[in-house]
Amino acid sequence: MRHIIQFFIGLLFFSSTAWAQVHELPRSTPEAEGIPSSAISLFLDSLTSYPHSDIHSVMILRHGKVVAELYPEPYKAEYRHTMYSCSKTFVSTAIGIAVDENRLRVTDRVATFFPELLPEEISPELAAMTIHDLLIMASGVNPDGTIRAENDDWIKVYLSKPVSTPGKKFKYDSLCTYLLSAIIQRVTGMKTLDYLKEKLFNDMHITDVSWEESPEGYNVGGWGLHIQCESLAKMGQLFLQKGKWNGKQLVSEEWVKQMMSNHIATSEEGTAYYGYQMWGCPPNGSFRADGRLGQFILVLPETDMVVAITECTWSPQLRFVWELILPKVQDAKLTTGKDYLRLLKEIKAYRYPTLQGKASSSLMKQLEGKTYTLDKNEFGWKSLSFKQQKNELILSVKDEYGKAYDLSLGFKKWITNEVEGYPLYSMTARQKFKAIEGPYHMAGCYAWSKQTLNFKIEYVDWISATEISLVPEGNQIILKVRKNYQGQEEEMRGVSR
C-alpha cells in the first residue's frame, strides 16, 4: 500500500512540475497531517455539486503542507485567475511593509498625499481622513461605482465627493483600496505590484503575477490582481506564520496581527467585522481575503490551516469548510489507506461536463463560407465565421480591439486555445485589462441539438464562462447567451452580407 501511495504522489508531482511556479509548497497526505481523506472528499463533492457553483481551483494546507488540491478539467494549476476584491488583502500587506519601513503611518492624512488633486475647499472631514480609515472601509465617502466607469481621473473625482465623519461607519468601497495603492506608489516611487515583488514576492517565489492599472497609472488595488491559486495559498501561509517566510520576517508580526484584528463592525448587529482589508470569520481568530464570486484565502490559526479557492459562484459556500472539514481535524497523525487513494482518483476525475448532442449537422452548410457581423456585445466580437473539421468546430473571431483569432471547440472534449482576445469581464472600469498581459486561455466544446448549434467557452485563466445557443435563419444567426456570472439570458444577432 505504501508503494502505491508513493507512486500516486510521484505522479501528481511529475505532472505539476512540468509547469512554472506550481508544486513549490511541500506536499503531504491528509492523514499525515491529521485530516481524514473522507472529509476532504465530502467537502470537494459538496463544493462542486452545489447549485450555481463553478469551482476553478481548491488548495488545502495544514502545517504548511498541501494535503489536497483540485483543478477540474479544463482548469489547471498553472493558470492564473482574476481575484476581484481578494486583491485588497495584497494592498494591505504592501501598506504594512511601508509602515514597517517607516515610509508612512496609519495615522497619516490621505489629503497630504494628493495635494494637486484636492478640491479648492477642503472640508474638515476630508482633512481628517486617514490611511487607517481607508484600510477599514470607513472613509466617509459614499461608494460610487460610476467614478471608475466614467472618469479617467479617479482620485480627483473621489476627493471631490462629500465626506461624512471618517472612521465611524463601514461602507465597502474598492476605491478606498485604490487610494491605498496610489499612496504606496507615491511614497515608494514603485507601483504596488513592483513594490510587493521586491519586498515580498521574490522571496516567496511568486513571479507569475500581474495587476491591472488605472488610467492614472496606478495598480487598481481593490481588484485586478491576476495570480495562481498556489500563490494565494502561499500568502495564507505567510499570514499563518505571522509574516515570516523561510525564516525571514517579510512583514512584521504586528502588522499581520492588525490585518487580522476586529477594527470595525460591518453590520448594524455587530455580528460581522473587518480588519485591515480582511474579513473576520466565525471561528475565533480566523480571517479571509474575499473576492467577488468566490476568490478566497482562508487563514485558520486554530487548526493551523489555509484554504485557497478560486471560482465563479453566486453564493459561495464557505460553511462547508467549517461543517465538513474542521470538525474532523485531529492533532494526531492518522493512517493513510483506501480513502486517500479514492480521493486521488476522484480529484483526477473532476471535469466540467461537455455538451450533449451530435458532432455535425446539415445546417453547417448554411454557416460555412460566410462571415457574420454581430451586434455590439460584451465579448467585443465584431464578426464570426465557422468551419468544421471532423469532431472540431473552429470559430474565427475578429474583435473591436483589432484582434483576430481562432477558437477551436471539441466534440465531447475540451480544447484549450491560447489567444490574444480578451475574456468576458463583469467589471465596468476605464481601460480594464490594462497591464494584464496576454495571451489568454479559452477552453471550448460544442454539440448540435436539432436545429441549434450549442457551444461553451470557459475562460480558464479568468472568472467567466459562457454557453451560447446559435440558430441559423437565412442570412442571419440568432445567438442566445448565458454567462456564469449573470442569471439572465441575452440575445444578439449576426448578419451575413
N, C-alpha and C positions, 0 to 999 in steps of 0.2 A: 504493500500500500504506500509506504514512504517513497519508493522509487517512482510510482505512478504520479504522486503529488508533485515530486520534484520535476518530473517531465512536463506536467502541465504548467508549472510556474516558469520553467525554462522556455516553453513555447510562447507564453504570453510575453516574456521578456524579449525574446528574439523578434517577435512581430512588432513590438513597440519601439525597439531601439533602431529600427530602420528609418525612423523619423527624428528630426532635430528636436531637442528640448522636451522630450517626453521620457517617461520612465526614469526620472532622475531621483525622485524620492525613493527611499528603501521600501521594498515590498515584503509582505508577510501574509500569513493566513489569518482569517478572522479568529479562529480558535486559539492561535498562539498569542493573540492579544486580548483574549477573554470575551470574545463575541461569538455566539453560535452562528454558523453559516445559515442555518434555517431562518434565523431572524432577519438576516440581510436579504435572503431570497424573498421572504414575505414582504419586506419593505420595498424592494425593487418591483415586485409584481404589483403591489398596491399603487405605487407611484406611477407606473407606466399604464396601468389599466383604468386609472381614474378618468371620468368623462372630461372631455376637452383638455386632455393632457398631452403635451408634446415634449417628451424628455429628450434632451440632446446629449447630456453627459452627467455622470454622477461619480464622485470620488469620495470614499470614506477612509479616514485616517484614525488610528488610535496609537498612542505612544510614539507619534511621529512616523508611523509606517502605514502605507496604503494597504488596506485589507480587502478592498473591493473597488472596482471601477467599471463603469458601463458607458458604452458609446453605441447606441442602436444603429445598425446599418440604415442609411448611408453615412452617418456621422462617424468621425474618427478622432482619436486623441490629439492629433497634430493640428486639427482645425481650430482656429481662433473663433471667438464669439463676441458679439457686441454685448456690453454689460449694463446698458441703461444706468440706473441710479446706483448700482453696485460700484460704479466708478467713484462715487463720492468718498468712500472709505479710503481710497488711494490718495485723494487730495488731502484728507485729514492727516494721513500719515506724512505727507510732504510738509504740511504745516508744522507737525510735531518735530520733524527733523530740523526745520528752520528755527523753531523755538529752541531746540537743543543747541543749535549753533549761535544762539543769541542774535539772530538776524531780525527777529520780531518777538512780540509778546502777545498773548491773547487779549490783553487789555488795550492794545493799540487801537486807535480810532481809524475806522475804514476811510473816512474822508481824507486823511493825510496821505494816503497812497495815490489818490487820483485828483490832485489839485486843479488840473486843467480841465477836468470833466465835471466839476461841481456846478450846480445852478448858481445864478447870480446871488440869490438869497438862500442862505443855508439855515435850515430850521434847527432849533436846539436838539430835536430828536435825531436828525441826520448827523449832526455833530457828535452826538453821544454814541452812535452805533459802533460796536467793536468787533474784532475778529471772533471773540467768544460768541457774540450774538449770531454771527453768520454760521459758526460751527454748530450751534444748537437750533438753527432754523427759526430764529426769533429776531429777524432784522427790523421788524416793524413795518415792512413794505408788503402790501398785499400781492400775492403771486399773480403774474400777468404773462400768460403764455404767448401773447402776441409780440412781446418785445423781441424774442429771438426769431420769430417768423416774419416780422415786417420791417426790421431795422438792421442796419449794419453796425451801428454804434450802441451796443447793448449796455455798456456800463453807464454812459452818459444818460441814456433814457431811464435806466433803473434808478440812478441817483436823483433824477428829477421828479420821481414819484413821491406822493405824500408818505410821511413816515409817522407811525404812532410810536409810543414808548418802546424802545428796543429791549430785548431780553425778557419780556413778560409773557408773550403768547406764542406758542408753537404754530408756525404756518409753513408747511413744507414747500420749499421753493428751490428748484435746481439752479436758479441764478444766484442764490446765496453761495453755492459751491463754485459757480463760475467766477464770482468776485474773489474767492479764496485762491483759485487757480491763477487769476490775474495778479494778485498780490505776491504769490510765490515768484512769478516771473519778474515782477518789478523789484523785488528785494534780492533776487539771486542773479538776474540777468539771463536766466535759463527758463525755457518752457518747463512746465510741471513734469512732463514725461522725461525730459532730459535730466532734470534735477533728480528724479527718482532713479533713473538709470545710474547716475554717478554715485548716489548716496546709498542705494538700496538694491536695485535690480541686478547690477553687475555682480555683487557679492552672492546674490541668490540664484544667479544664472537664469534670470528672466529676460531674455533677449528678443523673443518673438512677440513683440507687443507694439501697438501704435495707439494713437489717441486723436480723435477729431479736433479740428481747430476752428475757431470762430472767425468771422470776417475781420475782427480786430487783431487776429494773430495770436490768440491765447488758446491753449488746450481748454476745451469747453467745460471740463471739470465735473459738472453734475451728471454727465452721461458721456457716451462716445468712446470709452476705453474698449480696445479690441485685443483680446488676450485668451490664452488657452486655459482649460479647466485645471490642469496641474499647477499652473502658476497661481490660480486662485487658492488652491489647497496650500501652496507654499506660504501665501500671505496669511492664511488662517493659522498655520503652524507657527509663523513668526509671532503673531499675537499671543498664541498659547504659550510660547516661550518667552513672553514679556519683552519682545523686541530684540531677542538675541538669535543669531544665526551662525552656526558652526563656531560657536564660542566668541563671536564678535557682536558687541552691542550696536546694532544698526539704528534702532530707535530707542529712546530712553524708556526704562520700565515705567517711569512716572507718566510719560505721555500715553503709553498703551493703557495704563490704568485709567487715565482721563477719557480716552476714547470709549472705554467700556465701563463708564460710570453713568449713573442716573443724573442727568443735568436738567431735564425738563420733561414734564408730563405732556403726552401727545393727545390726550383725550380729557374731556371735562371730568370724567370719573376718576382720572388719575391712575388707571389700571395699566397703562402702557407708557413707556418712557423712551427717551432718546439720549444718546451720548454725544460724542463728537463725530457726527456723520456715521453713526452706527445705531442700530435699534436694539433695545432690550428684549430678551426672550423669556418665556415663562420660568424655566429653571433659574434659580438664583445664580447670578454671575454669568449667565450665557448671553451672548450678543451675536448679532448678524450684520453683515453687509447685505443689502437688499436692493435688487433692481427690478424694474417693471417686468411683468410676465414670468418672473421666477428665476432671477440670477442671484445666487446666494453663496455667501461664505458663512457657515455656522461655526462659531467658536464655543466649545462646550467644556469649560475648565473642570467641572466636577467629575467628568468621566475621561478627561484628557483626550478629547476627540475633536476632529474637524470634519465637516461635511461640506463639499463644494458641489453646486448644482447649476447647470445651465438648461434652460427650457423655454418654451413658449406656451404657457398655461394660464388660462383665465383666472383660476383660483388655486394657486399653488398650495399643496397640502403638506406643509412643514410638520403638521401634527403627527404624521407617520413616523418622523424621527423619534419623537417623544413617546409615541404609543407603541411602536413596534420594535425599536432598537434599544433605546436607553434602559427600559426595564430588564432587558436580558444581559446587559453588560456586567461582567464579573471582574474581580481583581485577579483571580487565579487563571492560569492557562487552562484551556480545555483540550480535549482530544480531537485531532483533525481526522475526519473519516469520510464516509459516503456523502454526507450533507455538503461538504466542501466541493467534492467532485461534481455533485449535482448543481451546485451554484455556478461553477465554472462553465458547465455545459449550458446552463440557462443564459448566462451572460453572453456567451458566444452566439446563441440563437436569437437574441433580440434583434428585430429589424422592423422598420416601418413597412406596412403592407403595400404591395404594389396593386395596381388597378386590375380588376377582373373584366374579361371581355375577350374580343378576338384580336388577332395580330394585324389583320388587314380588312379592308372594305372596298367595295366597288366605288364608294364615294370618294376615295382617294384620288380618282381621276379628275374630279372637279377641283381639287386643290392644287395638284402638282402643275408646275409650269406657270403659276400666277403669283403675283406679289400683291398683298392686301395692305392698303393704307388704313391705319387704325385711328379711331377717335383718340383724343388726348387721354392719357391714362397714367396711373400711379407707377407702372412699370417703366415709363419713359420710352416704351416701344412706339416707333413711328410706323414700322411696316413688318410684316411677317410673310414668309414663304415656306413651303413644305416639300419634303422629299422623303420617300420611304424606301429602305433597302433591307430586305429580309425582315428580321424582328427588331428593327430600329427605325425610329422616326426622327427626322432632323428638322428642327425649326431654325430658319435663318432669320436673324433679327437685325434690324437697324434701329438705333435709338436716337433720342433727342440730344444726346451728348456727343453725337458724331461717331459713335462706336458701331461696329458691325461684327457679329459673331454667330456661330452655330451652337445650338443646344441639341445634343443627342439624347433621345429618350428611349429607354429599353422596354421591351415587352416582357412582363413577368420578371423583370430585374431592374435594378437601379444602375444608371450610367452617370458617373460624375464628370462634369465638364469644368475645365479651368478657363474662365472667360474674363474679358475686360469690362463686361457690363456690370451695372450696379444691382444689388439685391433690393427687394422691396423694403421700405423703411417706414415705420409708423410715426417716427418723429417728424415734426414740422419745424425746420430751422433754416436760416440762410446758410448756403454753402455746406450743407450736410455732405458727409463723406470726405470733406477736405482733410488731407493728411492721412487718410486710411488708404494706404496703397493697395492696389490690386496685384495680381488678378484675384477674382472671387471664384468660389466653387459652387456650382449648382448641380444637384443630382435630380434626374428626371426619369419618369416612367410613363407609359401610355397604354391605352387599350380602346378598341372600338366597341361601342354598345349600340346596336341597331343603327340609327341614323346619326349618331353622335360620336365625335372623337373626344375622348377624355384624356387629359394629361395632368400630371402632378410635378411640381418643382419644389424641392427642398433646398433652400439657400443654406448650405450646411456649415458655413462659417459666419452665419448671421443669426437673426432671430426668426426669420419669416419663412413661410411655406404657403403654397397656393395650389388649389385644384381648379382646373378650368375645363368646362364642357363647351365644345365647339360644334356648331351646326352649320353646314354649308347651305346657302339659299341663293341660287343663281350666281350672280357676280358678287355676292356678299357672304360674309361669315358673321355669325352671332356668337359671342363668347359670354358665358356666364362664369363669373369669377368668385371663388370663396377663399378668403385669406384666413390663416390660422389665428391672427390677432384681431379679427373683427367677426362679429356674428352674422352680419347680413350678406346676402348675395348681391353682386353688382353685375351690370351688363355693359358690354362695349361691342362696337361693331367695326368691321373692316370691309373695305370696298376694293375690288379689283378693277383697275382702269386700263 
